[in-house]
Every structure is written in structure tokens, then in C-alpha cells.
Amino acid sequence: MEYKVYTDMNIDSVIDVINAIPLEISGAKPDREGLARDVKSRVAWTMFQHISQAFDDKSRGGADESGLRWKRNSPKYLAYQKGRARAMRMRSDMRPKTWENGGAGYRTNRRKHLNSTQFRLWKKVYNKNLAILNATGSRWSATRNKADAANAAWAAMRKAGADSLIKRYGTNNADQILVDTGILRRSLEPGNLASRIRGTYSEYKKPTADQIFTSRKGWFLIGTRAKTAAYHHFGTGNYYVGGRGAIRRRLWPLMSRWPSRWWDEACSQAADGIVNGLLDRLGG
């Protein structure tokens, strides 16, 4: 890439302008005009483009450019955590009420995968078993009694031929790994790189408050502060229900394994920012 610039500046002034740029980017000189932040913004925007694309590739069961893959969600997870949210949605005209004034005193939702006859059977078995547990003075808590009564009701439903949650939702091949609420996925999407107007510099605008873009003298930081990010990226903590440790799914590869294309495009963006800064300062 070649540029021809015409300027009224003398050669010494031109050399001073050129020599100042790496000092500003490295933080050795103040970034008064915003050139260093412009370069960092461009690189951050480029990297988020690649990171978000890699997230999508792994989320759909494939591998990203570095070769990373994620372990697929288990049928149990799809059924009882992801699938459960879908199964518990209710139709407004079939919404059951709380049983009070001598009733069993439970609140439940009509599962969409149960028909009306099956749901009536579920309630009948649940009420019967809960009454027995409460009447016999079970040593368990009221919450445990309700859980045991519900388990008995579901066992009766399976005998009656109703689909279990695992059968209904546990084989969802269209499911995207680590995409449920969309908060984590959104926090890794590229934001907006403000259009460059002559005399000003690009400014990176984050798409969400959960995304991290921190620019400091001589360095910058990108990432996500989404609540579940660290659990998945490092495979630590007790995020899942029941206290099970998270499965490690790196959100991006180690920097030493970043594809060369990522670096090439980031360097190209940085170079564009530097050239545009030179053109401004030299009057090109």
C-alpha cells in the first residue's frame, strides 16, 4: 500500500510527526489527539468480529478457526434446564390455580407436552401421594414431600405413555451450546466503530454493558463480564444446578493459538488507523 502525500511541512517536522506515532501508541507520549485509542478501537472491533464468529461456530457443534470445539449439551441438561423453561410455558386458558382452602396447597404449571387427561391424572396422583406423606408424619420437610409426590406423579405419567422431558427435549439437535438467554453471546458481538471524520479518530462503542473494552496507556483489554463467562471459559465454580462443576468451553483460544488471519486483519486495521493519522497531521 502506497500513499503520496503533499505537505507544506519541512522534512524535520515530518520526521517528528512520524516518530511521535509509535510513542503515542505505546503510551510513552500523551495521546492528546486520540490516535492511540483509534488504533486500539480498530483492533478491538476486529477481534470481537472473530471471537463472535468463533463462538457461533462452536455453539452450533462445529470447530472455530483455531480448531476448538465445545462439548455438546447433555440430554439431561436440555430437558431439565434449557428444555424445562419451554415445557413450563402455559396456555392462558389452561392455567391451573393454586389449590387452597382444604386443597393440596401446591402451585404447578400445565406442561405443554401433557394433554388435559394426562394433566388431570398428574394432579390426582400428586394429591394422593402428598396426602399420604403428610398424614404419615414423614420426617422429611414439606418441600421434600412435595418433590416425592411429584416424582410419583411423573412415574404414573410415564406408565400412562406420556413423554418424559428428556424424551421430548433431550434430543434437540437445533440447540445452540451456551446460548440460552443470549446475554453471553451478545457480550462478545462486535460493537460499532464510529465513522472516521477528518480531524477526529474512531471510537469503539460496546454493544452491551457486559462487554469489556478498557483502553489504558500502552495497552487495552477486551473480554466479557457476563455472569457465566468465567465458569465456562475456565471450567471452574459451581454454576449448574446441583453443584456440578461447569464443563470447560473456552470462549476464545489462547492468544498463542489465534489464527494468523485474526492477526493479519487486526494489524491491517491498526495500519489503516496509523496512515489516516499521518494524513491528518501532514495535511494529506
Order of alpha helices (4+ residues) and beta strands (2+ residues): alpha-alpha-alpha-alpha-alpha-alpha-alpha-beta-beta-beta-beta-alpha-alpha
